[in-house]
Amino acid sequence: MVTLSLDPTVGSEQRGVRPSVIVSDPDVAGEQRYPLVAVVPLTRTPG
């Protein structure tokens, strides 16, 4: 888990500083020309 600043945002995207989980596989991302990192911001709001 990491803490990320999610600014700037557009529309209803989560913004501000949020705890987040990185769900990408570093072995796969490191082998790609343009690595993709998936970030899942956490919130207390259900839904």
Secondary structure, 3 states (H helix, E strand, C coil): CEEEECCCCCCCCCCCEEEEEECCCHHHHHHCCCCCCCEEECCCCCC
